Amino acid sequence: MVRNNTQNPRDVFFGANPSAPWICFVCGEEMYQRSAVDVHHIDMEHRNNRISNLDSVHPYCHKEWHNRLKALAAEAIELFEPISTV
């Protein structure tokens, strides 16, 4: 269980990584403006704001990453649904 960490993840990330460029973990492109950077929680636990759990990502890539994860989860659930014998 992760302790509730009330620090803002952006403050934690940029405190440890103050200088550009930041690299998008999805597409690998460099980002040079803080406003162009989302901070992603690697373990998907938003209370875990340890620097080791934070990574930089473009906002668009971040949205696509989570959309793909949701789609994969939905497929996995479908694969394991019981087959009706009626």
N, C-alpha and C positions, 0 to 999 in steps of 0.2 A: 504494500500500500504506500502510495506517495503522500508525503506530508503536504498539506495545503501551503503553497508558496504564493504569497500575494504580490510578489514583485511582477512588474510588467515584463513579459518576455522580450519585448523590443529593447527595453532598457538593459536587460541582462545580456542579450545578444550583442547589441552595439557597444556596451561597456567592455565586453571582451574582444570585440572585433570592430574597433573604431574607424579603421581606414578602408576605403574602397581600393580595389574592387571586391565586391562580394560575388560569389559564384552561385548561380541557381543550381540546386542539387538535382533538378529534373532535366533541364536542357543543357546545362554546362556553360551558359552565357554569363559574361561578366556584367555586373550592375554597378553603376557609379553614383547613383542618387539614393539616399535612404528611403525616399518616398516611393521608389520603384521596388522596394524589398518587402516581402512578407516574411514573417518568421514562423517556421513550421516546427511543430512538436513531433519529433521522430517517433516516440512511443505512443502518440495520439492521446496522451494524458495531459490535459491542459493545465493541471495543477503542478506538473513537474517542469519547473522553469530552470532546471540546472543547465548550464551552458552545454554540457555533453548531450543534452536532449533537444537542442535547438539548432536549426539550420536555415540558411537563406534560400529563398525561392521567389520567382516572379509571381505576382498575384494570379495571372492567368494559369501558369503552370501549377500553382497551388490548388486552384479550383479543379483543374483537370485531374490532378493526382487523386484528390478526394473523390471525384466522380468515378474514376476508374476503380478505386477501392470499393466503393458502394456497389458498382456493377459486379465485381468479382465476388463480393459477399453474397449478393443476390443469387448468382449462379451456383455458388457453393451450397446455399440453403436449398435451392431447387434440386440439386443432385442428391441430397440426403433426405428429401421428403419421402415419407413412406408411399409405396405404390399401392393404390387402392385395388382390392381384390373383388370388389363388388361388380 
